Amino acid sequence: MKKGLIYLSILSMVLGITAFQCTSAELTGAKLYINQKQYDKAKESLLKEVQKNPASDEGWYLLGVIYGEEGNFPQMLDAFNNSLKASKKYEPQIKDSRQYYWATSFNKGVVYFNNATKSTSEDSVKQFFAKAEEQFKNAIACEPDSTISYQNLAYAYLNQNKIDEAIKPLEQLANIGKTPEAFSMIGQIYTENGNVLMDKFKESKDKADSVKANEWFDKAISILEKGKAKFPDDGEILLRLSNAYIAANKLDVAMVAFKEGIEREPNNQYYHYNYGVLLLNASRYAEAETEFRRAIEIDPEYINATYNLGVVYVRWGTEMREKSEAEGKEDLSYQEKFRSAIPLMEKYLEKNPQEAVIWELLGKIYANLGMTQKSKEAFEKADLLRK
């Protein structure tokens, strides 16, 4: 999942005091020190100022700026808040300062993130990602409504496989509600957490694992339904939602939801696709075939629909073959389904030639049709990709 991030332009900001008014000795001295770039002495004077006069709006503002230059963002924000409590006089300057330090922190985070993705040293990767995390957190503190800061912090966690840590920024991003990726990503994490616990339950038989798994599935469905309400045409959200319904064994609920979606928007390929996925998992192959074909008619380049239509024919043909074998009949009609799957799988592999598991599946399809040479070549391709 490694990827580079994009820099943002930094607002210009001048730390200089040019005008003097009737102020306390501490404020006057601090301004002189600032103009002389003696920031330690300026901070000392300003601390005396705000201790002596807690309602000093200018004192708190200037103290916040110095903390910002030091990179001490918690203290900076605390000082700015105290200035605003005293008055709104420096609100425009504080807004500019927060934007400046947000952009500065964000861009530092991008540098560290990109260095981590390029590094070949494991220790360096960890160090760069740790620094990226810190800077993106600083950016969030400066501008809590900045969606890109939460998103990049989540990417930093996910690139380190820190799935649990990624949950919080993704949840905050979803609460802001401006980007569909937040809903699909957090929904996927919730579903995967549930899948892990459900697999554990199958081995342990401990009902507590099953209960916890279903809690995660319910959380996934809840957040993805919210995402669907905000972004009804986002294919990724709809896909994750259908997966969550399947994992929670709520196929009936899911089918009603996506069928209603098709009735409202008959030309929405995503609704047809996801309804098809549900029908496929319910082994309702003829209906699934119809939905995937409709999705492809609407969007001929919808490669996932192409692949899943191929899966429909493979499962359908396999079920027909196993049924005839169980009944002791020699019925080769199942081969028609396998033959229908071939061009679909081949088209998928044209777009995704590095997927060994699909080459292996195609090899099995060829084998079922007695296409020995093609089967051999497909299996060899799969083996080569796995090396």
C-alpha positions in Angstrom: 0.0 0.0 0.0 3.0 2.3 -0.2 2.4 5.5 -2.0 3.8 9.0 -2.1 1.9 11.9 -0.8 1.5 15.4 -2.2 2.9 18.6 -0.8 0.8 21.6 0.0 1.9 25.2 -0.6 2.9 26.9 2.6 1.4 30.3 3.5 4.0 33.0 4.0 4.3 34.3 7.6 6.5 37.1 9.0 7.4 37.0 12.6 8.1 40.7 13.1 6.7 43.5 15.2 6.9 46.9 13.6 4.4 49.0 15.7 4.5 49.8 19.3 1.6 50.9 21.5 1.3 51.7 25.1 2.0 48.4 26.7 3.5 46.8 29.7 7.3 46.7 30.2 7.2 42.9 29.6 5.3 43.2 26.3 7.6 46.1 25.1 10.7 44.0 26.0 9.3 40.9 24.3 8.7 42.8 21.1 12.2 44.2 21.1 13.6 40.7 21.6 11.4 39.3 18.8 12.7 42.0 16.4 16.2 41.0 17.4 15.4 37.3 17.0 16.2 36.6 20.6 13.2 34.3 21.0 14.3 32.7 24.3 14.4 36.1 26.0 11.1 37.1 24.3 9.4 34.0 25.7 10.7 34.7 29.2 9.3 38.2 29.0 5.9 37.0 27.6 5.6 34.3 30.3 6.0 37.0 32.9 3.4 39.1 31.0 0.7 36.5 31.0 1.4 35.5 34.6 1.1 39.1 35.6 -1.9 39.7 33.3 -3.8 36.4 32.4 -6.1 38.4 30.1 -3.3 39.7 28.0 -4.6 38.9 24.5 -1.4 40.2 22.8 0.9 38.5 25.3 -0.8 35.1 24.7 -0.8 35.6 20.9 2.9 36.4 20.7 3.7 33.5 23.1 1.8 31.2 20.9 3.8 32.3 17.8 7.1 31.6 19.6 5.9 28.2 20.7 5.0 27.5 17.1 8.5 28.5 16.0 9.8 26.0 18.5 7.6 23.3 17.2 5.7 23.1 20.5 2.2 22.8 19.1 0.3 21.9 22.2 1.6 25.0 24.0 1.1 27.1 20.9 -2.6 26.1 20.6 -3.1 26.6 24.3 -1.6 30.1 24.1 -3.8 31.0 21.1 -6.9 29.8 22.9 -6.1 31.9 25.9 -5.6 34.9 23.6 -9.0 34.3 22.0 -10.6 33.9 25.5 -9.3 37.4 26.4 -10.5 39.0 23.1 -11.0 38.4 19.4 -8.5 41.1 18.5 -5.9 38.6 17.2 -8.2 36.1 15.7 -7.2 36.8 12.1 -3.5 36.5 12.9 -4.2 33.3 14.9 -6.1 31.8 12.0 -3.2 32.6 9.7 -0.7 31.2 12.2 -2.6 27.9 12.5 -2.8 27.6 8.7 0.9 28.3 8.4 1.9 25.7 11.0 -0.6 23.2 9.6 0.9 23.5 6.1 4.4 23.3 7.6 3.7 20.2 9.6 1.8 18.6 6.8 4.6 19.0 4.3 7.2 17.7 6.8 5.0 14.7 7.3 4.9 14.2 3.5 8.7 14.3 3.3 9.1 11.7 6.1 6.3 9.5 4.6 7.9 9.6 1.1 11.3 8.9 2.6 9.9 5.9 4.4 8.4 4.5 1.2 11.7 4.9 -0.6 14.0 3.6 2.1 15.4 0.0 2.0 16.5 0.0 5.6 13.9 -1.4 8.0 15.1 0.8 10.9 15.0 3.9 8.7 11.5 3.0 7.5 10.3 2.9 11.1 11.9 6.1 12.0 10.6 8.0 9.0 7.1 6.7 9.5 7.2 7.6 13.2 8.2 11.2 12.3 5.5 11.3 9.6 2.9 10.3 12.2 4.0 13.0 14.6 3.9 15.7 11.9 0.4 14.7 10.7 -0.8 14.7 14.3 0.5 18.3 14.6 -1.3 19.2 11.4 -4.5 17.8 12.8 -4.1 19.7 16.0 -3.6 23.0 14.0 -6.5 22.4 11.6 -9.0 19.7 13.1 -11.2 20.0 10.0 -8.5 19.2 7.5 -9.5 15.8 5.9 -6.2 15.2 4.2 -4.3 15.3 7.5 -6.4 12.5 8.9 -6.2 10.6 5.6 -2.4 10.8 5.5 -2.1 9.8 9.2 -4.2 6.7 8.4 -2.0 5.9 5.4 1.1 6.2 7.6 -0.4 3.6 10.0 -1.7 1.3 7.3 1.7 1.2 5.6 3.1 -0.1 8.8 0.3 -2.6 9.2 -0.8 -0.7 12.4 -4.5 -1.4 11.7 -5.8 -0.6 15.1 -4.0 2.7 15.2 -5.5 3.6 11.8 -9.1 3.3 13.1 -9.2 6.5 15.1 -8.1 8.9 12.3 -10.4 7.1 9.9 -13.3 7.4 12.3 -12.6 11.1 12.7 -12.4 11.4 8.9 -15.8 9.6 8.5 -17.3 11.9 11.1 -16.2 14.9 9.1 -18.0 13.2 6.2 -16.4 14.8 3.2 -14.6 11.9 1.6 -16.1 8.5 0.6 -12.7 6.7 1.1 -13.0 7.2 4.9 -16.2 5.1 5.0 -15.0 2.3 2.7 -11.6 2.0 4.5 -13.0 2.0 8.0 -15.8 -0.4 7.0 -13.2 -2.8 5.5 -11.2 -2.7 8.7 -14.2 -3.4 10.8 -15.2 -6.3 8.6 -11.7 -7.8 8.6 -11.6 -7.6 12.4 -14.9 -9.5 12.5 -13.5 -12.1 10.0 -10.4 -12.7 12.1 -12.6 -13.3 15.2 -15.0 -15.5 13.3 -12.1 -17.7 12.1 -10.9 -17.8 15.6 -14.4 -18.9 16.7 -14.4 -21.8 14.2 -11.3 -23.2 15.9 -12.0 -22.2 19.6 -15.8 -22.7 19.6 -15.8 -19.9 22.2 -19.1 -18.0 21.7 -17.4 -14.9 23.0 -15.4 -14.8 19.8 -18.5 -15.1 17.7 -20.3 -12.3 19.6 -17.3 -10.0 19.2 -17.1 -10.8 15.5 -20.7 -9.9 15.0 -20.2 -6.7 16.9 -17.5 -5.8 14.4 -19.8 -6.7 11.5 -22.6 -4.6 12.9 -20.2 -1.6 13.2 -19.1 -2.1 9.6 -22.6 -2.2 8.3 -23.6 0.9 10.4 -20.7 3.0 9.1 -21.0 1.8 5.5 -24.7 2.5 5.5 -24.0 6.1 6.6 -21.4 6.3 3.8 -23.9 4.9 1.3 -26.4 7.6 2.4 -23.9 10.3 1.8 -22.3 8.8 -1.3 -24.9 6.6 -2.9 -23.0 6.2 -6.2 -19.6 5.2 -4.7 -18.8 1.7 -5.9 -16.2 1.0 -3.2 -18.6 1.8 -0.3 -21.3 -0.4 -1.9 -18.8 -3.3 -2.4 -17.6 -3.1 1.2 -21.2 -2.9 2.4 -22.2 -6.0 0.5 -19.1 -7.8 1.9 -20.1 -6.8 5.4 -23.7 -8.1 4.9 -22.3 -11.4 3.6 -19.8 -11.7 6.6 -22.6 -11.0 9.0 -24.8 -13.6 7.3 -27.4 -11.0 6.5 -28.0 -11.8 2.9 -31.7 -11.2 3.0 -31.3 -7.7 4.4 -28.6 -7.0 1.8 -30.6 -8.2 -1.1 -33.6 -6.1 -0.2 -31.3 -3.0 0.1 -29.6 -3.5 -3.2 -32.7 -4.5 -5.1 -34.4 -1.3 -3.9 -31.3 0.5 -5.1 -31.7 -1.0 -8.6 -35.3 0.0 -8.6 -34.4 3.6 -7.8 -31.4 3.7 -10.2 -31.8 1.0 -12.8 -28.7 2.4 -14.7 -26.4 2.3 -11.7 -23.8 -0.4 -12.4 -22.7 -0.6 -8.8 -26.1 -1.6 -7.5 -26.3 -4.3 -10.2 -22.8 -5.5 -9.4 -23.3 -5.7 -5.6 -26.7 -7.3 -6.0 -25.0 -9.8 -8.3 -22.3 -10.5 -5.6 -25.1 -11.3 -3.1 -26.9 -13.6 -5.5 -23.7 -15.4 -6.3 -23.0 -16.0 -2.6 -26.6 -17.4 -2.3 -25.9 -19.7 -5.3 -28.6 -18.1 -7.3 -26.5 -18.3 -10.4 -29.0 -17.4 -13.1 -30.1 -14.2 -11.3 -26.4 -13.3 -10.6 -25.6 -13.8 -14.3 -28.3 -11.3 -15.2 -27.1 -8.7 -12.7 -23.4 -8.9 -13.7 -24.3 -8.8 -17.4 -26.4 -5.7 -16.8 -23.5 -4.0 -14.9 -21.2 -4.8 -17.9 -23.7 -3.4 -20.4 -23.8 -0.2 -18.4 -20.0 -0.1 -18.0 -18.1 -2.4 -20.5 -14.8 -1.8 -18.6 -16.2 -2.8 -15.2 -13.5 -5.5 -14.8 -14.7 -6.8 -11.4 -18.1 -7.5 -12.9 -16.4 -9.3 -15.8 -14.5 -11.4 -13.3 -17.4 -12.2 -11.1 -19.6 -13.2 -14.1 -16.8 -15.7 -14.9 -17.0 -16.9 -11.3 -20.7 -17.4 -11.7 -20.1 -19.8 -14.6 -17.3 -21.7 -12.8 -19.4 -22.3 -9.7 -22.5 -23.0 -11.7 -20.7 -25.5 -13.9 -19.0 -27.1 -10.8 -22.3 -27.6 -9.1 -23.8 -29.1 -12.2 -20.9 -31.5 -12.6 -20.9 -32.6 -8.9 -24.7 -33.2 -9.1 -24.4 -35.4 -12.1 -21.5 -37.3 -10.5 -23.5 -37.8 -7.3 -26.4 -39.2 -9.3 -24.1 -41.5 -11.3 -25.0 -39.8 -14.6 -22.7 -38.9 -17.5 -23.8 -35.4 -18.3 -21.4 -33.0 -19.9 -23.7 -30.0 -20.1 -21.7 -28.4 -17.3 -18.9 -27.8 -19.8 -21.0 -25.1 -21.5 -20.7 -23.0 -18.3 -16.9 -23.5 -18.1 -16.6 -22.5 -21.8 -18.6 -19.3 -21.0 -16.1 -18.5 -18.2 -13.0 -18.6 -20.4 -13.3 -15.3 -22.3 -14.2 -13.5 -19.1 -11.3 -14.8 -17.1 -8.9 -14.1 -20.1 -10.2 -10.5 -20.3 -9.7 -10.1 -16.6 -6.1 -11.4 -16.9 -5.4 -8.9 -19.7 -6.0 -6.2 -17.1 -4.4 -8.0 -14.2 -1.7 -10.3 -15.6 0.2 -10.8 -12.3 -2.6 -12.6 -10.3 -1.3 -16.1 -9.9 -4.5 -17.4 -8.3 -6.6 -16.4 -11.4 -4.1 -18.1 -13.8 -4.5 -21.2 -11.6 -8.3 -21.0 -11.8 -8.1 -20.6 -15.6 -5.8 -23.7 -15.7 -8.5 -25.7 -13.9 -11.2 -24.4 -16.3 -9.1 -25.5 -19.3 -8.5 -28.9 -17.7 -12.2 -29.5 -17.2 -12.6 -28.9 -20.9 -9.8 -31.2 -21.9 -7.7 -28.2 -23.2 -4.4 -29.9 -22.0 -1.8 -27.5 -23.5 -3.6 -24.3 -22.4 -4.1 -25.8 -19.0 -0.4 -26.6 -18.7 0.6 -23.1 -19.8 -1.8 -21.4 -17.3 -0.5 -23.5 -14.4 3.1 -22.7 -15.4 2.3 -19.0 -15.5 0.8 -19.3 -12.0 3.9 -21.1 -10.7 6.2 -18.5 -12.3 4.3 -15.6 -10.7 4.6 -17.3 -7.3 8.4 -17.5 -7.4 
